[in-house]
Amino acid sequence: MRPFRAVHRGLAEIVGTLMLVVIVVAAATAFSFFVQSYQKQLQSEENRAHDKSLEDLRILDLIPTVNSSSVTTPPALADLRLEVASLDVNSIGVNGMSVNGQPVVNYTVTNSAGGALGPTECLNGDPLAPANSSCYLTIPAESQVFLDLNLQFGAKAYAFGGSDVILTESGLLKVDTYTSLGNDFVQAFVPPVAIAGVTFVDSYPILDGTGSYQPGTNSSVAVSVDQWSWAVTANATANDTGPKSGQEVELGLPFTRGVSYTIHLTVTNSESLIGSTQINYTVA
């Protein structure tokens, strides 16, 4: 009996040792898989952070279109075209955009050659949880696309998330573009400031708009005032004070004494945004 018990005890010790070895090996293997998985996760996060830091998306141009039937003053915009460019070596996924804080939900997109790149309704206004991930807009690397925003109210949806928002070419336009990597690219488009004055040369009035200026913006291109449009009322025909254009305009005939003239100046900048002012002038 004793030899049998000894043998049995020896087998039990061997089995116990083998089981311990198996447990240790399994634990080591599991730990190795955990380390590898963790390293992959860290690497993925580092790659994403690196790609996010490289993203560079800019709006190169902004072209507003006035709604001719608008009853608002100044007239509401009917459409807004944005030239959006990727300056990244990788393509950029766009999953949200807002204008003046209102989410864009209706637009068409074309490439520089005029070819369609996506559906007519795509950005749903929720950059954190898009309802349809297949509607992400992808801008190819180092290229630009044109986004045409329909700003008119329609039966399907408002362009700005259902809000009754009116945009005009004389108001600030702040555009936020959200990317799939979590960047928020913000650009503000500021209208110019019109300043009108009147000077005289040998009693002839000179309309002076040289004081008009373009406030600073964070637009990606240089913006400046490039158009001056004048309207002068009161004895317009007799005094040659009809519509004029130019930074400084000589009316050609003197103002009539005792007559009050209304002088209206509208200036337009290189992004087609406008500023206006009106002054009254009377020759004593």
Contacts in CASP RR format, 6 or more apart in sequence:
PFRMAT RR
TARGET T0000
AUTHOR 0000-0000-0000
METHOD contacts of the structure
MODEL  1
MRPFRAVHRGLAEIVGTLMLVVIVVAAATAFSFFVQSYQKQLQSEENRAH
DKSLEDLRILDLIPTVNSSSVTTPPALADLRLEVASLDVNSIGVNGMSVN
GQPVVNYTVTNSAGGALGPTECLNGDPLAPANSSCYLTIPAESQVFLDLN
LQFGAKAYAFGGSDVILTESGLLKVDTYTSLGNDFVQAFVPPVAIAGVTF
VDSYPILDGTGSYQPGTNSSVAVSVDQWSWAVTANATANDTGPKSGQEVE
LGLPFTRGVSYTIHLTVTNSESLIGSTQINYTVA
48 181 0 8 1.000
51 90 0 8 1.000
51 181 0 8 1.000
52 181 0 8 1.000
52 182 0 8 1.000
52 183 0 8 1.000
54 88 0 8 1.000
54 89 0 8 1.000
54 90 0 8 1.000
55 88 0 8 1.000
55 90 0 8 1.000
55 92 0 8 1.000
55 179 0 8 1.000
55 181 0 8 1.000
55 183 0 8 1.000
56 86 0 8 1.000
56 87 0 8 1.000
56 88 0 8 1.000
57 84 0 8 1.000
57 85 0 8 1.000
57 86 0 8 1.000
57 87 0 8 1.000
57 88 0 8 1.000
57 92 0 8 1.000
57 94 0 8 1.000
57 139 0 8 1.000
57 177 0 8 1.000
57 179 0 8 1.000
57 183 0 8 1.000
57 185 0 8 1.000
58 84 0 8 1.000
58 85 0 8 1.000
58 87 0 8 1.000
58 185 0 8 1.000
58 187 0 8 1.000
58 220 0 8 1.000
59 82 0 8 1.000
59 83 0 8 1.000
59 84 0 8 1.000
59 85 0 8 1.000
59 175 0 8 1.000
59 177 0 8 1.000
59 187 0 8 1.000
59 219 0 8 1.000
59 220 0 8 1.000
60 83 0 8 1.000
60 84 0 8 1.000
60 85 0 8 1.000
60 144 0 8 1.000
60 220 0 8 1.000
60 221 0 8 1.000
61 81 0 8 1.000
61 82 0 8 1.000
61 83 0 8 1.000
61 221 0 8 1.000
61 271 0 8 1.000
62 80 0 8 1.000
62 81 0 8 1.000
62 82 0 8 1.000
62 83 0 8 1.000
62 173 0 8 1.000
62 175 0 8 1.000
62 189 0 8 1.000
62 271 0 8 1.000
62 272 0 8 1.000
62 273 0 8 1.000
63 80 0 8 1.000
63 81 0 8 1.000
63 271 0 8 1.000
63 272 0 8 1.000
64 77 0 8 1.000
64 79 0 8 1.000
64 80 0 8 1.000
64 81 0 8 1.000
64 167 0 8 1.000
64 169 0 8 1.000
64 173 0 8 1.000
64 272 0 8 1.000
64 273 0 8 1.000
65 77 0 8 1.000
65 78 0 8 1.000
65 79 0 8 1.000
65 80 0 8 1.000
65 81 0 8 1.000
66 75 0 8 1.000
66 76 0 8 1.000
66 77 0 8 1.000
66 78 0 8 1.000
66 169 0 8 1.000
67 75 0 8 1.000
67 76 0 8 1.000
67 77 0 8 1.000
67 78 0 8 1.000
67 151 0 8 1.000
67 152 0 8 1.000
68 75 0 8 1.000
68 78 0 8 1.000
70 76 0 8 1.000
70 78 0 8 1.000
72 166 0 8 1.000
72 168 0 8 1.000
74 168 0 8 1.000
74 169 0 8 1.000
74 170 0 8 1.000
74 274 0 8 1.000
74 276 0 8 1.000
75 168 0 8 1.000
76 151 0 8 1.000
76 166 0 8 1.000
76 167 0 8 1.000
76 168 0 8 1.000
77 151 0 8 1.000
77 167 0 8 1.000
77 168 0 8 1.000
77 169 0 8 1.000
78 150 0 8 1.000
78 151 0 8 1.000
78 152 0 8 1.000
79 148 0 8 1.000
79 149 0 8 1.000
79 150 0 8 1.000
79 151 0 8 1.000
79 152 0 8 1.000
80 99 0 8 1.000
80 148 0 8 1.000
80 149 0 8 1.000
80 151 0 8 1.000
80 167 0 8 1.000
80 173 0 8 1.000
81 146 0 8 1.000
81 147 0 8 1.000
81 148 0 8 1.000
81 149 0 8 1.000
82 146 0 8 1.000
82 147 0 8 1.000
82 149 0 8 1.000
82 175 0 8 1.000
83 144 0 8 1.000
83 145 0 8 1.000
83 146 0 8 1.000
84 94 0 8 1.000
84 139 0 8 1.000
84 144 0 8 1.000
84 145 0 8 1.000
84 146 0 8 1.000
84 147 0 8 1.000
84 177 0 8 1.000
85 139 0 8 1.000
85 143 0 8 1.000
85 144 0 8 1.000
86 92 0 8 1.000
86 139 0 8 1.000
86 140 0 8 1.000
86 141 0 8 1.000
86 142 0 8 1.000
86 143 0 8 1.000
86 144 0 8 1.000
87 142 0 8 1.000
88 141 0 8 1.000
88 142 0 8 1.000
89 141 0 8 1.000
89 142 0 8 1.000
90 141 0 8 1.000
91 138 0 8 1.000
91 139 0 8 1.000
91 140 0 8 1.000
91 141 0 8 1.000
92 138 0 8 1.000
92 139 0 8 1.000
92 141 0 8 1.000
92 179 0 8 1.000
93 136 0 8 1.000
93 137 0 8 1.000
93 138 0 8 1.000
93 139 0 8 1.000
93 179 0 8 1.000
93 180 0 8 1.000
93 181 0 8 1.000
94 123 0 8 1.000
94 136 0 8 1.000
94 137 0 8 1.000
94 138 0 8 1.000
94 139 0 8 1.000
94 177 0 8 1.000
94 178 0 8 1.000
94 179 0 8 1.000
94 180 0 8 1.000
95 123 0 8 1.000
95 127 0 8 1.000
95 130 0 8 1.000
95 133 0 8 1.000
95 136 0 8 1.000
95 137 0 8 1.000
95 178 0 8 1.000
95 179 0 8 1.000
95 180 0 8 1.000
96 103 0 8 1.000
96 104 0 8 1.000
96 123 0 8 1.000
96 124 0 8 1.000
96 125 0 8 1.000
96 126 0 8 1.000
96 127 0 8 1.000
96 130 0 8 1.000
96 177 0 8 1.000
96 178 0 8 1.000
97 103 0 8 1.000
97 104 0 8 1.000
97 123 0 8 1.000
97 125 0 8 1.000
97 147 0 8 1.000
97 175 0 8 1.000
97 176 0 8 1.000
97 177 0 8 1.000
97 178 0 8 1.000
98 104 0 8 1.000
98 125 0 8 1.000
98 160 0 8 1.000
98 175 0 8 1.000
98 176 0 8 1.000
99 149 0 8 1.000
99 160 0 8 1.000
99 167 0 8 1.000
99 173 0 8 1.000
99 174 0 8 1.000
99 175 0 8 1.000
99 176 0 8 1.000
100 165 0 8 1.000
100 167 0 8 1.000
100 172 0 8 1.000
100 173 0 8 1.000
100 174 0 8 1.000
101 174 0 8 1.000
101 176 0 8 1.000
102 160 0 8 1.000
102 161 0 8 1.000
102 163 0 8 1.000
102 165 0 8 1.000
103 123 0 8 1.000
103 124 0 8 1.000
103 125 0 8 1.000
103 126 0 8 1.000
103 160 0 8 1.000
103 161 0 8 1.000
104 123 0 8 1.000
104 125 0 8 1.000
104 149 0 8 1.000
104 159 0 8 1.000
104 160 0 8 1.000
104 161 0 8 1.000
105 121 0 8 1.000
105 123 0 8 1.000
105 124 0 8 1.000
105 125 0 8 1.000
105 157 0 8 1.000
105 158 0 8 1.000
105 159 0 8 1.000
105 160 0 8 1.000
105 161 0 8 1.000
105 162 0 8 1.000
106 120 0 8 1.000
106 121 0 8 1.000
106 149 0 8 1.000
106 150 0 8 1.000
106 156 0 8 1.000
106 157 0 8 1.000
106 158 0 8 1.000
106 159 0 8 1.000
107 120 0 8 1.000
107 121 0 8 1.000
107 122 0 8 1.000
107 123 0 8 1.000
107 147 0 8 1.000
107 148 0 8 1.000
107 149 0 8 1.000
107 150 0 8 1.000
107 159 0 8 1.000
108 116 0 8 1.000
108 118 0 8 1.000
108 120 0 8 1.000
108 147 0 8 1.000
108 148 0 8 1.000
108 150 0 8 1.000
109 116 0 8 1.000
109 117 0 8 1.000
109 118 0 8 1.000
109 122 0 8 1.000
109 137 0 8 1.000
109 145 0 8 1.000
109 146 0 8 1.000
109 147 0 8 1.000
109 148 0 8 1.000
110 116 0 8 1.000
110 117 0 8 1.000
110 145 0 8 1.000
110 146 0 8 1.000
110 148 0 8 1.000
111 117 0 8 1.000
111 140 0 8 1.000
111 143 0 8 1.000
111 144 0 8 1.000
111 145 0 8 1.000
111 146 0 8 1.000
112 143 0 8 1.000
112 144 0 8 1.000
112 145 0 8 1.000
112 146 0 8 1.000
114 146 0 8 1.000
117 137 0 8 1.000
117 145 0 8 1.000
118 137 0 8 1.000
119 135 0 8 1.000
121 135 0 8 1.000
121 156 0 8 1.000
121 157 0 8 1.000
122 132 0 8 1.000
122 135 0 8 1.000
122 136 0 8 1.000
122 137 0 8 1.000
123 135 0 8 1.000
123 137 0 8 1.000
124 130 0 8 1.000
124 131 0 8 1.000
124 132 0 8 1.000
124 135 0 8 1.000
125 161 0 8 1.000
127 178 0 8 1.000
127 182 0 8 1.000
127 184 0 8 1.000
130 136 0 8 1.000
136 180 0 8 1.000
137 145 0 8 1.000
139 145 0 8 1.000
149 159 0 8 1.000
150 159 0 8 1.000
151 159 0 8 1.000
151 160 0 8 1.000
151 167 0 8 1.000
152 159 0 8 1.000
153 159 0 8 1.000
153 164 0 8 1.000
158 164 0 8 1.000
158 165 0 8 1.000
167 173 0 8 1.000
169 191 0 8 1.000
169 272 0 8 1.000
169 273 0 8 1.000
169 274 0 8 1.000
170 191 0 8 1.000
170 273 0 8 1.000
170 274 0 8 1.000
170 275 0 8 1.000
170 276 0 8 1.000
171 191 0 8 1.000
171 273 0 8 1.000
172 188 0 8 1.000
172 189 0 8 1.000
172 190 0 8 1.000
172 191 0 8 1.000
173 188 0 8 1.000
173 189 0 8 1.000
173 273 0 8 1.000
174 186 0 8 1.000
174 187 0 8 1.000
174 188 0 8 1.000
174 189 0 8 1.000
175 186 0 8 1.000
175 187 0 8 1.000
175 188 0 8 1.000
175 189 0 8 1.000
176 184 0 8 1.000
176 185 0 8 1.000
176 186 0 8 1.000
177 184 0 8 1.000
177 185 0 8 1.000
177 186 0 8 1.000
178 184 0 8 1.000
179 185 0 8 1.000
186 218 0 8 1.000
187 217 0 8 1.000
187 218 0 8 1.000
187 219 0 8 1.000
187 220 0 8 1.000
188 217 0 8 1.000
188 218 0 8 1.000
188 219 0 8 1.000
189 217 0 8 1.000
189 219 0 8 1.000
189 223 0 8 1.000
189 271 0 8 1.000
189 273 0 8 1.000
190 214 0 8 1.000
190 215 0 8 1.000
190 216 0 8 1.000
190 217 0 8 1.000
190 223 0 8 1.000
190 273 0 8 1.000
191 269 0 8 1.000
191 273 0 8 1.000
191 274 0 8 1.000
191 275 0 8 1.000
192 212 0 8 1.000
192 213 0 8 1.000
192 214 0 8 1.000
192 215 0 8 1.000
192 225 0 8 1.000
192 267 0 8 1.000
192 268 0 8 1.000
192 269 0 8 1.000
192 273 0 8 1.000
192 274 0 8 1.000
192 275 0 8 1.000
193 212 0 8 1.000
193 213 0 8 1.000
193 214 0 8 1.000
193 215 0 8 1.000
193 267 0 8 1.000
193 275 0 8 1.000
194 209 0 8 1.000
194 212 0 8 1.000
194 265 0 8 1.000
194 266 0 8 1.000
194 267 0 8 1.000
194 275 0 8 1.000
194 276 0 8 1.000
194 277 0 8 1.000
195 209 0 8 1.000
195 211 0 8 1.000
195 212 0 8 1.000
195 213 0 8 1.000
195 265 0 8 1.000
195 277 0 8 1.000
196 207 0 8 1.000
196 208 0 8 1.000
196 209 0 8 1.000
196 212 0 8 1.000
196 230 0 8 1.000
196 263 0 8 1.000
196 264 0 8 1.000
196 265 0 8 1.000
196 277 0 8 1.000
196 278 0 8 1.000
196 279 0 8 1.000
197 207 0 8 1.000
197 208 0 8 1.000
197 209 0 8 1.000
197 263 0 8 1.000
197 279 0 8 1.000
198 205 0 8 1.000
198 206 0 8 1.000
198 207 0 8 1.000
198 208 0 8 1.000
198 263 0 8 1.000
198 279 0 8 1.000
198 281 0 8 1.000
199 205 0 8 1.000
199 206 0 8 1.000
199 208 0 8 1.000
200 206 0 8 1.000
201 250 0 8 1.000
203 254 0 8 1.000
204 250 0 8 1.000
204 251 0 8 1.000
204 252 0 8 1.000
204 253 0 8 1.000
204 254 0 8 1.000
205 250 0 8 1.000
205 251 0 8 1.000
205 252 0 8 1.000
205 254 0 8 1.000
205 255 0 8 1.000
206 248 0 8 1.000
206 249 0 8 1.000
206 250 0 8 1.000
206 251 0 8 1.000
207 230 0 8 1.000
207 232 0 8 1.000
207 244 0 8 1.000
207 248 0 8 1.000
207 249 0 8 1.000
207 250 0 8 1.000
207 251 0 8 1.000
207 263 0 8 1.000
207 265 0 8 1.000
208 248 0 8 1.000
209 228 0 8 1.000
209 247 0 8 1.000
209 248 0 8 1.000
209 265 0 8 1.000
209 267 0 8 1.000
210 247 0 8 1.000
210 248 0 8 1.000
212 225 0 8 1.000
212 228 0 8 1.000
212 247 0 8 1.000
212 265 0 8 1.000
212 267 0 8 1.000
213 225 0 8 1.000
214 223 0 8 1.000
214 224 0 8 1.000
214 225 0 8 1.000
214 269 0 8 1.000
216 223 0 8 1.000
217 223 0 8 1.000
219 271 0 8 1.000
221 270 0 8 1.000
222 270 0 8 1.000
223 269 0 8 1.000
223 270 0 8 1.000
223 271 0 8 1.000
224 269 0 8 1.000
224 270 0 8 1.000
225 267 0 8 1.000
225 268 0 8 1.000
225 269 0 8 1.000
226 268 0 8 1.000
226 269 0 8 1.000
226 270 0 8 1.000
227 245 0 8 1.000
227 246 0 8 1.000
227 267 0 8 1.000
227 268 0 8 1.000
228 245 0 8 1.000
228 246 0 8 1.000
228 247 0 8 1.000
228 249 0 8 1.000
228 265 0 8 1.000
228 266 0 8 1.000
228 267 0 8 1.000
229 243 0 8 1.000
229 244 0 8 1.000
229 245 0 8 1.000
229 246 0 8 1.000
229 265 0 8 1.000
229 266 0 8 1.000
229 267 0 8 1.000
229 268 0 8 1.000
230 243 0 8 1.000
230 244 0 8 1.000
230 245 0 8 1.000
230 246 0 8 1.000
230 249 0 8 1.000
230 263 0 8 1.000
230 264 0 8 1.000
230 265 0 8 1.000
231 242 0 8 1.000
231 243 0 8 1.000
231 244 0 8 1.000
231 263 0 8 1.000
231 264 0 8 1.000
231 266 0 8 1.000
232 241 0 8 1.000
232 242 0 8 1.000
232 244 0 8 1.000
232 251 0 8 1.000
232 261 0 8 1.000
232 262 0 8 1.000
232 263 0 8 1.000
232 264 0 8 1.000
233 241 0 8 1.000
233 261 0 8 1.000
233 262 0 8 1.000
233 264 0 8 1.000
234 241 0 8 1.000
234 259 0 8 1.000
234 260 0 8 1.000
234 261 0 8 1.000
234 262 0 8 1.000
235 241 0 8 1.000
235 256 0 8 1.000
235 259 0 8 1.000
235 261 0 8 1.000
236 242 0 8 1.000
238 253 0 8 1.000
238 256 0 8 1.000
239 251 0 8 1.000
239 253 0 8 1.000
239 254 0 8 1.000
239 255 0 8 1.000
239 256 0 8 1.000
240 251 0 8 1.000
240 252 0 8 1.000
240 253 0 8 1.000
241 251 0 8 1.000
241 253 0 8 1.000
241 261 0 8 1.000
244 251 0 8 1.000
254 283 0 8 1.000
255 261 0 8 1.000
255 281 0 8 1.000
255 283 0 8 1.000
256 283 0 8 1.000
257 283 0 8 1.000
257 284 0 8 1.000
258 282 0 8 1.000
258 283 0 8 1.000
258 284 0 8 1.000
259 282 0 8 1.000
259 283 0 8 1.000
260 280 0 8 1.000
260 281 0 8 1.000
260 282 0 8 1.000
261 280 0 8 1.000
261 281 0 8 1.000
261 282 0 8 1.000
262 278 0 8 1.000
262 279 0 8 1.000
262 280 0 8 1.000
263 278 0 8 1.000
263 279 0 8 1.000
263 280 0 8 1.000
263 281 0 8 1.000
264 276 0 8 1.000
264 277 0 8 1.000
264 278 0 8 1.000
265 276 0 8 1.000
265 277 0 8 1.000
265 278 0 8 1.000
266 274 0 8 1.000
266 275 0 8 1.000
266 276 0 8 1.000
267 274 0 8 1.000
267 275 0 8 1.000
267 276 0 8 1.000
268 274 0 8 1.000
268 275 0 8 1.000
END
